[in-house]
Amino acid sequence: MKNIRLVLVIIITLLAAGNIYLGLQFFLCKAELNRANQSLYTRQINEKTLDFAKLFVEKVLSGTGEIDFEERLKLENSVRDINDQKIFDQWQKFVKSENDGDAQKQVSALFTMLLNKITK
């Protein structure tokens, strides 16, 4: 009877220790998954920001003439994909610029915001 009791105590102790170990591993894996998801989100935002910046340079700054409706729509959708209200508001200020001096000032502010948005 004492041997059975001793075996049961050892088994219960091992099972409890196993549960504690597995619980700890679960929380460590969950924390690692959260870090990986955050890293993925940051990378996606960086890619969207860089895509918009590249498109902006290609179509607006390096463009030779007026930008047609489809190109403006691409730019608008690209800036919306970044999902940052401040950048979108700055984009709207650029679009509504009255003269070249104001547009140049708004472009500078827009690119400063874009560069600040990109993180490591």
C-alpha distances in whole Angstrom, upper triangle without the diagonal:
4,5,5,6,9,10,11,12,14,15,16,18,20,21,22,24,26,27,29,30,31,33,35,36,37,39,41,42,43,45,46,47,49,51,52,53,55,57,58,59,61,63,64,66,67,68,70,72,73,74,76,78,78,80,82,83,84,86,87,88,89,90,94,95,94,90,90,88,85,85,84,82,80,80,79,76,75,75,73,71,70,69,70,73,75,75,76,79,80,81,83,85,86,87,89,91,94,96,95,94,92,90,90,88,86,85,84,82,80,79,78,76,75,74,72,70,69,66,64
4,5,5,6,9,10,10,12,14,15,16,18,20,21,22,24,26,27,28,30,31,33,34,36,38,39,40,42,44,45,46,48,50,51,52,54,55,56,58,60,61,62,64,66,67,69,70,72,73,75,76,77,79,81,82,83,85,86,86,88,89,93,94,93,89,89,87,84,84,84,81,79,79,78,75,74,74,72,70,69,68,69,71,73,74,75,77,79,80,81,83,84,85,88,89,93,94,93,93,90,89,88,87,84,83,82,80,79,78,77,74,73,72,70,68,67,64,62
4,5,5,6,9,10,11,12,14,15,16,18,20,21,22,24,26,27,28,30,32,33,34,36,37,39,40,42,43,44,46,48,49,50,52,54,55,57,58,59,61,63,64,65,67,69,70,71,73,74,75,77,79,80,81,83,84,85,86,87,91,92,91,87,87,85,83,82,82,79,77,77,77,74,72,73,71,68,67,67,68,70,72,73,74,76,78,78,80,82,83,84,86,88,92,93,92,91,89,87,87,85,83,82,81,79,77,76,75,73,72,71,69,67,66,63,60
4,5,5,6,9,10,10,12,14,15,16,18,20,21,22,24,25,27,28,30,31,32,35,36,37,38,41,42,43,45,46,47,49,51,52,53,55,57,58,59,61,62,63,65,67,68,69,71,73,74,75,77,78,79,81,82,83,84,86,89,90,89,85,85,83,80,80,80,77,75,75,75,71,70,71,69,66,65,65,66,68,70,71,72,74,76,76,78,80,81,82,84,86,90,91,90,90,87,86,85,84,81,80,80,77,76,75,74,71,70,70,68,65,64,61,59
4,5,5,6,9,10,10,12,14,15,16,18,20,21,22,24,25,27,28,30,31,33,35,36,37,39,40,42,43,45,46,47,49,51,52,53,55,57,58,60,61,62,64,66,67,68,70,72,73,74,76,77,78,80,81,82,83,85,88,89,88,84,84,82,80,79,79,76,74,74,73,70,69,69,68,65,64,63,64,67,68,69,70,73,74,75,77,79,80,81,83,85,88,90,89,88,86,84,84,82,80,79,78,76,74,73,72,70,69,68,66,64,63,60,58
4,5,5,6,9,10,10,12,14,15,16,18,20,21,22,24,26,27,28,30,32,33,34,36,38,39,40,42,44,45,46,48,49,51,52,54,55,57,59,60,61,63,64,66,67,69,70,71,73,75,76,77,79,80,81,82,83,87,88,87,83,84,82,79,78,78,76,73,73,73,70,68,69,67,64,63,62,63,66,68,68,70,72,73,74,76,78,79,80,82,84,87,89,88,87,84,83,82,81,78,77,77,74,73,72,71,68,67,67,65,63,61,58,56
4,5,5,6,9,10,11,12,14,15,16,18,20,21,22,24,26,27,28,30,31,32,34,36,37,38,40,42,43,44,46,48,49,50,52,53,55,57,58,59,61,63,64,65,67,68,69,71,73,74,75,77,78,79,80,81,85,86,85,81,81,79,77,76,76,73,71,71,71,68,66,67,65,62,61,61,62,64,66,67,68,70,72,72,74,76,77,78,80,82,86,87,86,85,83,81,81,79,77,76,75,73,71,70,69,67,66,65,63,61,60,57,54
4,5,5,6,8,10,10,12,14,15,16,18,20,21,22,24,25,26,29,30,31,32,35,36,37,39,41,41,43,45,46,47,49,51,52,53,55,57,58,59,61,62,63,65,67,68,69,71,73,74,75,76,77,78,80,84,84,83,80,79,77,75,74,74,71,69,70,69,66,64,65,63,60,59,59,60,62,64,65,66,68,70,70,72,74,75,76,78,80,84,85,84,84,81,79,79,78,75,74,74,71,70,69,68,65,64,64,62,59,58,55,53
4,5,5,6,9,10,10,12,14,15,16,18,20,21,22,24,25,27,29,30,31,33,35,36,38,39,40,42,44,45,46,48,50,51,52,54,55,57,58,60,61,62,64,66,67,68,70,72,73,74,76,76,77,79,83,84,82,79,79,77,74,74,73,71,69,69,68,65,64,64,62,59,58,58,59,61,63,64,65,67,68,69,71,73,74,75,77,79,83,84,83,82,80,78,78,76,74,73,72,70,68,67,66,64,63,62,60,58,57,54,52
4,6,5,6,9,10,10,12,14,15,16,18,20,21,22,24,26,27,28,30,32,33,34,36,38,39,40,42,43,44,46,48,49,51,53,54,55,57,58,59,61,63,64,65,67,69,70,71,73,74,74,75,77,81,82,81,77,78,76,73,72,72,70,67,67,67,64,62,63,61,58,57,57,58,60,62,62,64,66,67,68,70,72,73,74,76,78,82,83,82,81,79,77,76,75,73,71,71,69,67,66,65,62,61,60,59,57,55,52,50
4,5,5,6,9,10,10,12,14,15,16,18,20,21,22,24,26,27,28,30,31,32,34,36,37,38,40,42,43,44,46,47,49,51,52,53,55,57,58,59,61,62,63,65,67,68,69,71,72,73,74,75,79,80,79,75,75,73,71,70,70,67,65,65,65,62,60,61,59,56,55,55,56,58,60,61,62,64,66,66,68,70,71,72,74,76,80,81,80,79,77,75,75,73,71,70,69,67,65,64,63,61,60,59,57,55,54,51,49
4,5,5,6,9,10,10,12,14,15,16,18,20,21,23,24,25,27,29,30,31,33,35,36,37,39,41,41,43,45,46,47,49,51,52,53,55,57,58,60,61,62,64,65,67,68,70,71,71,73,74,78,79,77,74,74,72,69,69,68,66,64,64,63,60,59,59,57,54,54,53,54,56,58,59,60,62,64,64,66,68,69,70,72,74,78,79,78,78,75,74,73,72,69,68,68,65,64,63,62,59,58,58,56,54,53,49,47
4,5,5,6,9,10,11,12,14,15,17,18,20,21,23,24,26,27,29,30,32,33,35,36,38,39,40,42,44,45,46,48,50,51,53,54,55,57,59,60,61,63,64,66,67,69,70,70,72,73,77,78,77,73,74,72,69,68,68,66,63,63,63,60,58,58,57,54,53,52,53,56,57,58,59,61,63,64,66,67,68,69,72,73,77,78,77,76,74,72,72,70,68,67,66,64,62,62,60,58,57,56,54,52,51,48,46
4,5,5,6,9,10,10,12,14,15,16,18,20,21,22,24,26,27,28,30,32,33,34,36,37,38,40,42,43,44,46,48,49,51,52,53,55,57,58,59,61,63,64,65,67,68,68,69,71,75,76,75,71,72,70,67,66,66,64,61,61,61,58,56,57,55,52,51,51,52,54,56,57,58,60,61,62,64,66,67,68,70,72,76,77,76,75,73,71,70,69,67,66,65,63,61,60,59,56,55,55,53,51,49,46,44
4,5,5,6,9,10,10,12,14,15,16,18,20,21,22,24,25,26,28,30,31,32,35,36,37,38,40,41,43,45,46,47,49,51,52,53,55,57,57,59,61,62,63,65,66,67,68,69,73,74,73,69,69,67,65,64,64,61,59,59,59,56,54,55,53,50,49,48,50,52,54,55,56,58,60,60,62,64,65,66,68,70,74,75,74,73,71,69,69,67,65,64,63,61,59,59,57,55,54,53,51,49,48,45,43
4,5,5,6,9,10,10,12,14,15,17,18,20,21,23,24,26,27,29,30,31,33,35,36,37,39,41,42,44,45,46,48,50,51,52,54,56,57,58,60,61,63,64,65,66,67,69,72,73,72,69,69,67,64,63,63,61,59,58,58,55,53,53,52,49,48,47,48,51,52,53,54,57,58,59,61,63,64,65,67,68,72,73,73,72,69,68,67,66,63,62,62,59,58,57,56,53,52,52,50,48,47,44,42
4,5,5,6,9,10,11,12,14,16,17,18,20,21,23,24,26,27,29,30,32,33,35,36,38,39,41,42,44,45,47,48,49,51,53,54,55,57,59,60,61,63,64,64,66,67,71,72,71,68,68,66,63,63,62,60,58,58,57,54,53,53,51,48,47,46,47,50,51,52,54,56,57,58,60,62,63,64,66,67,71,72,71,71,68,67,66,64,62,61,60,58,56,56,54,52,51,50,48,46,45,42,40
4,5,5,6,8,10,10,12,14,15,16,18,20,21,22,24,26,27,28,30,31,32,34,36,37,38,40,42,43,45,46,47,49,51,52,53,55,57,58,59,61,62,62,63,65,69,70,69,65,66,64,61,60,60,58,55,55,55,52,50,51,49,46,45,45,46,49,50,51,52,54,56,56,58,60,61,62,64,66,70,71,70,69,67,65,65,63,61,60,59,57,55,54,53,51,49,49,47,45,43,40,38
4,5,5,6,8,10,10,12,14,15,16,18,20,21,22,24,25,27,29,30,31,33,35,36,37,39,40,42,43,45,46,47,49,51,52,53,55,57,58,59,60,61,62,64,68,68,67,64,64,62,59,58,58,56,54,54,53,50,49,49,47,44,43,42,44,46,48,49,50,52,54,54,56,58,59,60,62,64,68,69,68,67,65,63,63,61,59,58,57,55,53,53,52,49,48,47,46,43,42,39,37
4,6,5,6,9,10,11,12,14,15,17,18,20,21,23,24,26,27,29,30,32,33,35,36,38,39,41,42,44,45,47,48,50,51,53,54,56,57,58,59,60,61,63,67,68,66,63,63,61,59,58,58,55,53,53,52,49,48,48,46,44,42,42,43,45,47,47,49,51,52,53,55,57,58,59,61,63,66,68,67,66,63,62,61,60,57,56,56,53,52,51,50,47,46,46,44,42,41,37,36
4,5,5,6,9,10,11,12,14,16,17,18,20,21,22,24,26,27,28,30,32,33,35,36,38,39,41,42,43,45,47,48,49,51,53,54,55,57,58,58,59,61,65,66,65,62,62,60,58,57,56,54,52,52,51,48,47,47,45,42,41,41,42,45,46,46,48,50,51,52,54,56,57,58,60,62,66,67,65,65,62,61,60,59,56,55,54,52,51,50,48,46,45,44,42,40,39,36,34
4,5,5,6,9,10,10,12,14,15,16,18,20,21,22,24,25,26,28,30,31,32,34,36,37,39,40,42,43,45,46,47,49,51,52,53,55,56,56,58,59,63,64,63,59,60,58,55,54,54,52,49,49,49,46,44,45,43,40,39,39,40,43,44,45,46,49,50,50,52,54,55,56,58,60,64,65,64,63,61,59,59,57,55,54,53,51,49,48,47,45,43,43,41,39,38,35,33
4,5,5,6,9,10,11,13,14,15,17,19,20,21,23,25,26,27,29,30,31,33,35,36,38,39,41,42,44,45,46,48,49,51,52,54,55,55,57,58,62,63,62,58,58,56,54,53,53,50,48,48,47,44,43,43,41,39,38,37,38,40,42,43,44,46,48,48,50,52,53,54,56,58,62,63,62,62,59,57,57,56,53,52,51,49,47,47,46,43,42,42,40,37,36,33,32
4,5,5,6,9,10,11,12,14,16,17,18,20,21,23,24,26,27,29,30,32,33,35,36,38,39,41,42,44,45,47,48,50,51,53,54,54,55,57,61,62,61,57,58,56,54,52,52,50,48,47,47,44,42,42,41,38,37,36,37,40,41,42,43,45,46,47,49,51,52,53,55,57,61,62,61,60,58,56,55,54,51,51,50,47,46,45,44,41,40,40,38,36,34,31,29
4,6,5,6,8,10,10,12,14,15,16,18,20,21,22,24,26,27,28,30,31,33,35,36,37,39,41,42,43,45,46,48,49,51,52,52,53,55,59,60,59,55,56,54,52,50,50,48,46,46,45,42,41,41,39,36,35,35,36,39,40,41,42,45,46,46,48,50,51,52,54,56,60,61,59,59,57,55,54,53,51,49,49,47,45,44,43,40,39,38,37,34,33,30,28
4,5,5,6,9,10,10,12,14,15,16,18,20,21,22,24,26,27,29,30,31,33,35,36,37,39,40,42,43,45,46,47,49,50,51,52,54,57,58,57,54,54,52,49,48,48,46,44,43,43,40,38,39,37,34,33,33,34,37,38,39,40,42,44,44,46,48,49,50,52,54,58,59,58,57,55,53,53,51,49,48,47,45,43,42,42,39,38,37,36,33,32,29,27
4,5,5,6,9,10,11,12,14,15,17,18,20,21,23,24,26,27,29,30,32,33,35,36,38,39,40,42,43,45,46,48,49,49,51,52,56,57,56,52,53,51,49,48,47,45,43,42,42,39,37,37,36,33,32,31,32,34,36,37,38,40,41,42,44,46,47,48,50,52,56,57,56,55,53,51,51,49,47,46,45,43,41,40,39,37,36,35,33,31,30,27,25
4,5,5,6,9,10,11,12,14,16,17,18,20,21,23,24,26,27,29,31,32,33,35,37,38,39,41,42,43,45,47,47,48,49,51,55,56,55,52,52,50,48,47,46,45,42,42,41,39,37,37,35,33,31,31,32,34,36,36,38,40,41,42,44,46,46,48,50,51,55,56,55,54,52,50,50,48,46,45,44,42,40,39,38,36,34,34,32,30,28,25,23
4,5,5,6,9,10,10,12,14,15,16,18,20,21,22,24,26,27,28,30,31,33,35,36,37,39,40,42,43,44,46,46,47,49,53,54,53,49,50,48,46,44,44,42,40,39,39,36,35,35,34,30,29,29,30,33,35,35,36,39,40,40,43,45,45,46,49,50,54,55,54,53,51,49,49,47,45,44,43,41,39,38,37,35,33,33,31,29,27,25,23
4,5,5,6,9,10,10,12,14,15,16,18,20,21,23,24,26,27,29,30,31,33,35,36,37,39,41,42,43,44,45,46,48,52,52,51,48,48,46,44,43,42,40,38,38,37,34,33,33,31,28,27,27,28,31,32,33,34,36,38,38,40,42,43,44,46,48,52,53,52,51,49,47,47,45,43,42,41,39,37,36,36,33,32,31,30,27,26,24,22
4,5,5,6,9,10,11,12,14,15,17,18,20,21,23,24,26,27,29,30,32,33,35,36,38,39,41,42,43,43,45,47,50,51,50,47,47,46,44,42,42,40,37,37,36,34,32,32,30,28,26,26,26,29,31,31,33,35,36,37,39,41,41,43,45,46,50,51,50,49,47,45,45,43,41,40,39,37,35,34,33,31,30,29,27,25,24,21,19
4,5,5,6,9,10,11,12,14,15,16,18,20,21,22,24,26,27,28,30,31,33,34,36,37,39,40,41,42,43,45,49,50,49,45,46,45,42,41,41,39,36,36,35,33,31,31,30,27,25,26,26,30,31,31,32,35,36,36,39,40,41,42,45,46,50,50,49,49,46,44,44,43,40,39,38,36,34,33,32,30,29,28,26,24,23,20,18
4,5,5,6,9,10,10,12,14,15,16,18,20,21,22,24,26,27,29,30,31,33,34,36,37,39,40,40,42,43,47,48,47,43,44,42,40,38,38,36,34,33,33,30,28,29,28,24,23,23,25,28,29,29,31,33,34,34,37,39,39,40,43,44,48,49,48,48,45,43,43,42,39,38,37,36,33,32,32,29,28,27,26,23,22,20,18
4,5,5,6,9,10,11,12,14,15,17,18,20,21,23,24,26,27,29,30,32,33,35,36,37,38,39,40,42,46,46,45,42,42,41,38,37,37,35,32,32,31,29,27,27,25,23,21,21,22,25,26,26,28,30,31,32,34,36,37,38,40,42,46,47,46,45,43,41,41,39,37,36,35,33,31,30,29,27,25,25,24,21,20,18,17
4,5,5,6,9,10,11,12,14,15,16,18,20,21,22,24,26,27,28,30,31,33,34,36,37,37,39,40,44,45,44,41,42,40,38,37,36,35,32,31,31,29,26,26,25,23,21,21,22,25,26,26,28,30,31,31,34,35,36,37,40,41,45,45,44,44,41,39,39,38,35,34,33,31,29,28,27,25,24,23,21,19,18,15,13
4,5,5,6,9,10,10,12,14,15,16,18,20,21,22,24,26,27,28,30,31,33,34,35,36,37,39,42,44,43,39,40,39,36,35,35,33,30,30,30,27,25,25,25,21,20,20,22,25,26,26,27,30,31,31,33,35,35,37,39,41,44,45,44,43,41,39,39,38,35,34,33,32,29,28,28,25,23,23,22,19,18,15,13
4,5,5,6,9,10,10,12,14,15,17,18,20,21,23,24,26,27,28,30,31,33,34,35,36,37,41,42,41,37,38,36,34,32,32,30,28,27,27,24,22,23,22,18,17,17,19,22,24,23,25,28,28,28,31,33,33,34,37,38,42,43,42,42,40,37,37,36,33,32,32,30,28,27,27,24,22,22,21,18,17,15,14
4,5,5,6,9,10,11,12,14,15,16,18,20,21,22,24,26,27,29,30,31,32,33,34,36,40,41,39,36,37,35,33,32,31,30,27,26,26,24,22,21,20,18,16,16,17,20,21,21,23,25,26,26,29,31,31,32,35,36,40,41,40,39,37,35,34,33,31,29,29,27,25,24,23,21,19,19,18,15,14,12,11
4,5,5,6,9,10,10,12,14,15,16,18,20,21,22,24,26,27,28,30,31,31,32,34,38,39,38,35,36,35,33,31,31,29,27,26,26,24,21,21,21,18,16,17,18,21,22,21,23,26,26,26,29,31,31,32,35,36,40,40,39,38,37,34,34,33,30,29,28,27,24,23,23,20,18,18,17,14,12,10,9
4,5,5,6,9,10,10,12,14,15,16,18,20,21,22,24,26,27,28,30,30,31,33,37,38,37,33,34,33,30,29,29,27,24,24,24,21,19,19,19,16,14,15,17,21,22,21,22,25,26,25,28,30,30,31,34,35,39,40,38,38,36,34,33,33,30,28,28,27,24,23,23,21,18,19,18,15,13,12,11
4,5,5,6,9,10,11,12,14,15,17,18,20,21,22,24,26,27,28,29,30,32,35,36,35,31,32,31,28,27,26,25,22,21,21,19,17,17,16,13,11,12,13,17,18,18,19,22,23,22,25,27,27,28,31,32,36,37,36,36,34,31,31,30,28,26,26,24,22,21,21,18,16,17,16,13,12,11,11
4,5,5,6,9,10,10,12,14,15,16,18,20,21,22,24,26,26,27,28,30,34,35,34,31,32,31,29,27,26,25,22,21,21,19,17,16,16,13,11,12,13,17,17,16,18,21,21,21,24,26,26,27,30,31,35,35,34,34,32,29,29,28,25,24,23,22,19,18,18,16,14,14,13,10,8,7,8
4,5,5,6,9,10,10,12,14,15,16,18,20,21,22,24,25,25,27,28,32,33,33,29,31,30,27,25,25,24,21,20,21,19,16,16,17,13,12,14,15,19,19,17,19,23,22,22,25,27,26,27,30,31,35,35,34,34,32,30,29,28,26,24,24,23,20,18,19,17,14,14,14,11,9,8,8
4,5,5,6,9,10,10,12,14,15,16,18,20,21,22,24,24,26,27,31,31,30,27,28,27,24,22,22,21,18,17,18,16,13,13,14,10,9,11,13,17,18,16,17,21,21,20,23,25,25,25,28,30,33,34,33,33,31,28,28,28,25,23,24,22,19,18,19,17,14,15,15,12,10,11,12
4,5,5,6,9,10,11,12,14,15,16,18,20,21,22,22,24,25,29,30,29,26,27,25,23,21,21,20,17,16,16,14,11,11,11,9,6,8,10,13,14,12,14,17,17,17,20,22,21,22,25,27,30,31,30,30,28,25,25,25,22,20,20,19,16,15,16,13,11,12,12,8,8,9,11
4,5,5,6,8,10,10,12,14,15,16,18,20,20,21,22,24,28,29,28,25,27,26,24,22,21,21,18,16,17,16,12,12,14,11,8,11,12,16,16,13,15,19,18,17,21,22,21,23,26,27,30,31,29,29,27,25,24,23,21,19,19,18,15,14,14,12,9,9,10,7,5,7,9
4,5,5,6,9,10,10,12,14,15,16,18,19,20,21,22,26,27,27,24,25,24,22,19,20,19,16,15,16,14,11,12,13,10,9,12,14,17,18,15,16,20,19,18,21,23,22,23,26,27,31,31,29,30,28,25,24,25,22,20,20,20,17,15,16,15,11,12,14,11,9,11,12
4,5,5,6,9,10,11,12,14,15,16,17,19,20,21,25,25,24,21,22,21,19,17,17,16,13,12,12,11,7,8,9,7,6,9,11,14,15,12,13,17,16,15,18,20,19,20,23,24,28,28,27,28,26,23,23,23,20,18,19,18,15,14,16,14,10,12,14,10,10,12,14
4,5,5,6,9,10,10,12,14,15,16,16,18,20,23,24,23,20,22,21,20,17,16,16,14,11,12,12,8,8,10,8,6,10,10,13,13,10,11,15,14,13,16,18,17,18,21,22,26,26,24,25,23,20,20,20,17,15,15,15,11,10,12,10,6,8,10,7,7,10,13
4,5,5,6,8,10,10,12,14,15,15,16,18,22,23,23,20,22,22,20,17,17,17,14,12,14,14,10,10,13,11,10,13,14,17,16,13,15,18,16,15,18,20,18,19,23,23,27,26,24,25,24,21,20,20,18,15,16,16,13,11,13,12,8,9,12,10,8,11,13
4,5,5,6,8,10,10,12,14,15,15,17,20,21,21,18,19,19,17,14,14,14,11,10,12,11,7,9,12,10,9,13,14,17,17,14,15,18,17,15,18,20,18,18,22,23,26,26,25,26,24,21,21,21,19,16,17,18,14,13,15,14,11,12,15,13,12,15,16
4,5,5,6,9,10,10,11,13,14,15,19,19,18,15,17,16,15,12,12,12,9,7,9,9,5,6,9,9,8,12,12,15,15,11,11,15,13,11,14,16,14,15,18,19,23,23,21,22,21,17,18,18,16,13,15,15,11,10,13,12,9,11,14,12,12,15,18
4,5,5,6,8,10,10,10,12,14,17,19,18,16,18,18,17,14,14,15,12,9,12,13,9,9,13,12,11,14,14,16,15,11,13,15,13,11,15,16,14,15,19,19,22,22,20,20,19,16,15,16,14,11,12,13,9,8,11,11,7,9,12,11,11,15,17
4,5,5,6,9,10,10,10,12,16,18,18,15,17,18,16,13,14,15,12,10,13,14,10,11,15,14,13,17,17,20,19,15,16,19,17,15,18,19,16,17,21,21,24,23,21,22,22,18,17,19,17,13,15,16,13,11,14,14,11,12,16,15,13,17,19
4,6,5,6,8,9,10,11,14,15,15,12,14,14,13,9,10,12,8,7,11,11,8,10,13,13,13,16,17,19,19,15,15,18,16,13,16,18,15,15,19,19,22,22,20,22,21,17,17,19,17,14,16,17,14,12,16,16,13,15,18,16,16,19,22
4,5,5,5,7,9,9,13,14,13,11,13,14,13,10,10,12,10,7,10,12,9,10,13,14,13,16,16,18,17,13,13,16,13,11,14,15,12,12,16,16,19,18,16,18,17,13,13,15,13,10,12,14,11,10,14,14,11,13,16,16,16,20,22
4,6,6,5,6,8,12,13,14,12,15,17,16,12,13,15,13,10,14,15,13,13,17,17,16,20,19,21,20,16,17,19,16,14,17,17,14,15,18,17,20,19,16,18,18,14,13,15,14,10,12,14,12,10,14,15,12,14,17,17,17,20,22
4,6,6,5,7,10,12,13,11,13,15,14,10,12,14,12,11,14,15,13,14,18,18,18,21,22,23,22,19,19,21,19,16,19,20,16,16,20,19,22,21,18,20,20,17,16,19,17,14,16,18,15,14,17,18,16,17,20,20,19,23,24
4,6,6,5,9,9,9,7,10,12,11,7,9,12,10,9,12,14,12,14,17,17,18,21,21,22,22,18,18,20,18,14,17,18,14,14,17,17,19,19,17,19,19,15,15,18,16,13,16,18,15,15,18,19,17,18,22,21,21,25,27
4,6,5,8,9,9,7,11,13,13,9,9,13,12,9,12,15,14,14,17,18,18,21,21,21,20,17,16,18,15,12,14,15,11,11,14,14,16,15,13,15,15,11,12,14,13,10,13,15,13,13,16,17,16,17,21,20,21,25,27
4,6,8,10,11,11,14,16,17,13,13,16,15,12,15,18,16,16,19,20,20,23,22,23,21,18,18,19,16,14,16,16,13,13,16,15,17,15,12,14,15,11,10,13,13,9,12,14,13,12,15,17,15,16,20,20,20,24,26
4,7,9,11,11,14,17,17,13,14,17,16,14,17,19,17,18,22,22,22,25,25,26,24,21,21,23,20,17,20,20,16,16,20,18,20,18,15,17,18,15,14,17,17,13,15,18,16,15,18,20,18,19,22,23,22,26,28
4,6,8,8,11,14,14,11,12,16,14,13,16,19,17,18,21,22,23,25,25,26,25,22,21,23,20,17,19,20,16,15,18,17,19,17,15,18,18,15,15,18,17,14,17,20,18,17,21,22,20,21,25,25,25,28,30
4,7,9,12,15,16,13,15,18,17,16,19,22,21,21,25,26,26,29,29,29,28,25,24,25,23,20,22,22,18,17,20,19,19,17,15,18,19,16,16,20,19,17,19,22,21,20,24,25,23,25,28,28,28,32,34
4,6,9,13,14,12,13,16,17,16,18,21,20,21,24,25,26,28,28,28,28,25,23,24,22,19,20,20,17,15,18,17,17,16,14,18,19,15,16,20,19,17,20,23,21,21,25,26,24,26,29,29,29,33,36
4,6,10,12,10,10,14,15,14,16,18,19,19,22,24,24,26,26,26,26,23,21,22,20,17,17,18,15,13,15,15,15,15,14,17,17,14,16,19,18,16,20,22,20,21,24,25,23,26,29,28,29,33,35
4,7,8,6,7,10,11,10,12,15,15,16,18,20,21,23,24,24,23,20,19,20,19,15,16,17,14,12,14,15,16,16,15,19,18,15,16,19,17,16,19,21,18,19,23,23,21,24,27,26,26,30,33
4,6,6,6,9,10,11,12,14,16,17,18,20,22,24,25,25,25,22,20,21,21,17,17,19,16,13,16,17,18,19,19,22,21,18,20,23,20,19,22,24,21,22,26,25,23,26,29,28,28,32,35
4,5,5,6,9,10,10,12,14,15,16,18,20,22,23,23,23,21,18,20,20,16,16,18,16,13,15,17,19,20,20,23,22,19,21,23,21,20,23,24,21,22,26,25,23,26,29,27,28,32,34
4,5,5,6,9,10,10,12,14,15,16,19,20,22,22,24,21,18,21,21,17,17,20,18,15,18,20,22,23,22,25,24,21,23,25,22,20,24,24,21,22,26,25,23,26,28,26,27,30,32
4,5,5,6,9,10,10,12,14,15,17,19,21,21,22,19,17,19,18,14,15,18,15,13,16,18,20,21,20,23,22,18,20,22,19,17,21,21,18,19,22,22,19,22,25,23,24,27,30
4,5,5,6,9,10,11,12,14,16,17,18,18,19,16,14,16,15,11,12,14,12,10,13,15,17,18,18,21,19,16,18,20,17,15,19,19,16,17,21,20,18,21,24,22,23,27,29
4,5,5,6,8,10,10,12,15,16,17,18,19,16,14,16,16,13,13,16,15,12,15,17,20,21,21,24,22,19,21,22,19,18,21,21,18,19,22,21,19,22,24,22,23,26,29
4,5,5,6,9,10,10,13,15,17,18,19,16,14,17,17,13,14,17,16,14,17,19,22,23,22,24,23,19,21,22,19,17,20,21,17,18,21,19,17,20,22,20,21,24,26
4,6,5,6,9,10,11,13,14,15,16,13,11,14,13,10,11,14,12,11,14,16,19,20,19,21,19,16,17,19,15,14,17,17,13,14,17,16,14,17,19,17,18,22,24
4,5,5,6,9,10,11,13,13,14,11,9,11,12,8,9,13,12,10,13,16,19,20,20,22,19,16,18,19,16,15,18,17,13,15,18,16,15,18,20,17,19,22,25
4,5,5,6,9,10,12,13,15,13,10,14,14,11,13,16,15,14,17,19,23,24,24,25,23,20,22,22,19,18,20,19,16,17,20,17,15,19,20,17,19,22,24
4,5,5,7,9,11,13,14,11,10,14,14,11,13,16,15,14,18,19,23,24,23,25,22,19,20,21,18,16,18,18,14,14,17,15,12,16,17,15,15,18,21
4,5,5,7,8,10,11,8,6,10,10,8,10,13,12,12,15,17,21,22,21,22,20,17,18,18,15,13,16,14,11,12,14,12,10,14,15,12,14,17,20
4,5,5,7,8,11,9,7,10,12,10,11,14,14,14,17,19,23,24,24,25,22,20,21,21,17,17,19,17,14,15,17,14,13,16,17,14,16,18,21
4,5,8,11,13,11,10,13,15,13,15,18,17,17,20,22,26,27,27,28,25,22,23,23,20,19,20,19,15,16,18,15,13,16,17,13,14,17,19
4,6,9,10,8,8,12,13,12,14,17,17,17,20,22,25,26,26,26,24,21,22,21,18,17,18,16,13,13,15,12,10,13,13,9,11,13,16
4,6,9,8,8,11,13,12,14,17,17,18,20,22,26,27,27,27,24,22,23,22,19,18,20,17,14,16,17,13,12,15,14,11,13,15,18
4,6,5,6,9,10,11,12,14,16,17,19,20,24,26,25,25,22,20,21,20,16,16,17,14,12,14,14,10,10,13,12,9,12,14,17
4,5,5,6,9,10,10,12,14,15,16,18,22,24,24,24,21,19,21,19,15,16,17,14,12,15,15,11,12,15,14,12,15,17,21
4,5,5,6,9,10,11,12,14,15,17,20,22,22,21,18,17,18,16,13,14,14,11,9,12,12,8,10,13,12,10,14,16,20
4,5,5,6,9,10,11,12,14,15,19,20,20,20,17,15,16,14,11,11,12,9,7,9,10,6,7,11,10,9,12,15,19
4,5,5,6,9,10,10,12,14,18,20,20,20,17,15,17,16,12,12,14,12,9,12,13,10,10,14,14,12,15,18,22
4,5,5,6,9,10,11,12,16,18,19,18,15,14,16,14,11,12,14,11,9,13,14,11,12,16,15,14,18,20,24
4,5,5,6,9,10,11,14,16,16,15,12,11,12,11,7,8,10,7,6,10,10,8,10,13,13,13,16,19,23
4,5,5,6,9,10,14,15,15,16,13,10,12,12,8,8,11,9,7,10,12,10,11,14,15,14,17,20,24
4,5,5,6,9,12,14,15,16,12,11,14,13,9,11,14,12,10,13,15,13,14,18,18,17,20,23,27
4,5,5,6,10,12,13,13,9,8,11,10,7,9,12,10,9,13,14,13,15,18,18,18,21,24,28
4,5,5,9,10,10,11,8,6,8,8,5,6,10,9,8,11,13,13,14,17,18,18,20,24,27
4,6,9,11,11,13,10,8,11,12,9,10,13,13,11,14,16,16,16,19,21,20,22,26,29
4,6,9,11,12,9,8,12,12,10,12,15,14,13,16,18,18,19,22,23,22,25,28,32
4,6,8,9,6,5,9,9,8,10,13,13,13,15,17,17,19,21,22,23,25,29,32
4,7,8,7,7,11,11,11,13,15,16,16,19,21,21,22,25,26,26,29,32,36
4,6,5,6,9,10,11,12,14,16,16,18,20,21,22,24,26,27,29,32,36
4,5,5,6,9,10,10,12,14,15,16,18,20,21,22,24,25,27,31,34
4,5,5,6,9,10,11,13,14,16,17,19,20,21,23,25,26,30,33
4,5,5,6,9,10,11,12,14,15,17,18,20,21,23,25,28,31
4,5,5,6,9,10,10,12,14,15,16,18,20,21,23,26,30
4,5,5,6,9,10,11,12,14,15,17,18,20,22,25,28
4,6,5,6,9,10,11,13,14,16,17,19,21,24,27
4,5,5,6,9,10,11,12,14,15,16,19,22,25
4,5,5,6,8,10,10,12,14,15,17,20,24
4,5,5,6,9,10,11,12,14,16,19,22
4,6,5,6,9,10,11,12,15,18,21
4,5,5,6,9,10,11,13,16,20
4,5,5,6,8,10,11,14,17
4,5,5,6,9,10,13,16
4,5,5,6,9,12,15
4,5,5,7,10,14
4,5,5,8,11
4,5,7,11
4,6,10
4,7
4
